[in-house]
Every structure is written in C-alpha cells, then in structure tokens.
Amino acid sequence: MPLEGTCEGQMACSTCHVIVGKEWYAKLPDASEDEEDMLDLAADLHATSRLSCQILLTEELDGLEIRIPRESHDMQGS
C-alpha cells in the first residue's frame, strides 16, 4: 500500500493514517489517547480514521477494509 509510515509504528507522525470501513471500525480496540492526539494532525480526518501502525491484524480482522485518504502522499515512492 502506498503509505509512508515515517515513524515506523512509534506514533510520532500520522503518515500511516487510514480510514477504516464503518462495519470494521467497531471490531477494533479503542484508539489510545496518544493515537487520538496524532490523528488530530492528520489530513482528511474521518470518524473512522486510525493510524494503521496501531491496528494489530488478527484472524477476526481478516478482510478488513480501509481506504487511504486522498491527501496522503508516499514520499518514499516519489
């Protein structure tokens, strides 16, 4: 996926911001306060926005649907 993930999962940026499908969002654990603070800095924020680095993929999440915000730009691919 064209996500930069600059901080490598340390919640020091919001470059891995994704929008989780509504039906999947409720299956995720609540975002931590640190994640919420970082999401406040993300462009194109939605009610179901999350930092993808904080989503632990499990069998229950097999088929998880997300989309990448329009304003996202992968600087590594440029």
C-alpha positions, -999 to 999 in steps of 0.1 A, spaced: 0 0 0 13 35 -7 17 45 29 48 62 41 49 51 78 77 75 85 80 68 123 79 30 119 50 25 143 61 48 171 31 71 168 53 101 161 36 111 128 3 104 110 17 93 76 0 59 80 -35 74 85 -62 52 70 -100 53 70 -115 21 83 -147 8 68 -176 15 92 -185 -21 96 -149 -29 106 -143 1 129 -163 -13 158 -142 -45 157 -110 -26 165 -99 -18 200 -103 18 210 -75 42 199 -52 53 227 -50 89 237 -17 92 220 -31 79 188 -61 103 190 -36 132 195 -17 121 164 -48 117 144 -57 153 152 -27 162 129 -39 140 100 -53 154 68 -88 143 57 -98 130 91 -130 109 94 -149 94 123 -134 60 115 -98 72 110 -70 52 126 -32 50 124 -26 17 105 5 11 125 -17 7 156 -40 -19 141 -30 -54 152 -41 -77 124 -58 -108 137 -79 -136 122 -110 -116 133 -99 -88 111 -94 -110 80 -109 -90 51 -105 -56 69 -115 -28 45 -96 5 47 -90 33 23 -61 58 21 -71 94 23 -69 115 -9 -44 139 7 -20 110 15 13 111 -4 40 84 -1 73 104 -2 92 71 -5 76 64 -38 84 98 -53 
